[in-house]
Amino acid sequence: MTKVAQLSKAQQLRRLNKRELAEFFDVSVQSVDAWCRRNCPVVERGAPGRPWVFDAVEVARWRFGAGTEPEGVDPDEMLPSDRKAWYESETKRRALQVMDRELIPTEEVERVVATAFSAIAQGLRSLPDNIERRTGCSPDIVEAIDLALDAEMEALADKLTELGSLEPATEETN
């Protein structure tokens, strides 16, 4: 015996298929597909010959609700096809973030930091000579300044080397 649930008129109006939901939110059907991959609330998953069913109010809460989205998605708990789609969407999302300059590739950061430190080092190396010319200091004072700058730049280089050799934290499994 099949059980048929009676929906109120308001509940019936809230029930939408993918196309209707896309139209309701003024997005494409592909966007709704992407939402489904990101755990959008679904009343009934579609199948061949059977449409997806969404509750428009619950989708709106999910989409616009602050802090209601889960912390993270565990791809290991997804079906293989969903996992593949999730990884592909993450790859495309990261590529867009790089293109929009929200993420900066490591190589570019390293190059910019190296250029900046090179310019700083060049300015610091010329400092003792500039002080000597402008103030008329004795060569002994200029040499002391030069030695102090060398020591500080060496300490800074050691700290930077130490930072560069740090490995990302990895989780240990027992």
Residue, then its C-alpha position, 0 to 999 in steps of 0.5 A: m500500500t503506497k502512502v500519499a502525503q497531502l501537501s498544503k497549497a503553500q507547500q505545493l507552491r514551494r516545490l520546484n523542479k530544477r528549471e523552475l528553481a533556476e528561474f526562481f533564483d534567476v540563475s542557470v540550470q547548471s548553477v542549480d546542478a552546482w548547488c546540488r554538488r555543494n549540498c543544496p537541500v533536496v526534497e527528492r533526487g531526480a532519476p531518469g523520467r523523474p524530476w528533481v524536487f526542491d523546496a524553494v524556501e529551504v534552498a533560499r535559507w541554504r543559499f542566503g543563510a549566514g553560517t548555516e553551511p557546514e564547515g567542510v565537505d568530505p569528498d570521501e563520503m560522496l558517491p564516486s560520480d559526485r566526488k569527481a564532480w566536486y574535485e572538478s568544480e574545486t579545480k575550476r574554482r581555484a583557477l577562477q580565484v587565481m584569475d581573479r587574484e583572490l589566490i596568488p601562486t606560490e612561485e609568484v609570491e616567492r618572486v615578489v618577496a625575493t625582489a622586495f628583499s633584494a631592493i631592501a638589501q641594496g638600500l641597506r648596503s648603500l646606507p653606510d656610504n650615504i651616512e659618511r658622505r652626508t655627515g662626514c663621519s669617521p671611517d671607524i663609525v661607518e665600518a661599525i654601521d656596516l658591520a651592524l647592518d651585515a649582522e642584522m641582514e645575516a640574522l634576517a636571512d637565517k630567519l627567512t631560510e628557516l621560514g622557507s624550510l617549514e613544511p605544512a602541518t600534516e595530520e598523523t594517523n594512528 
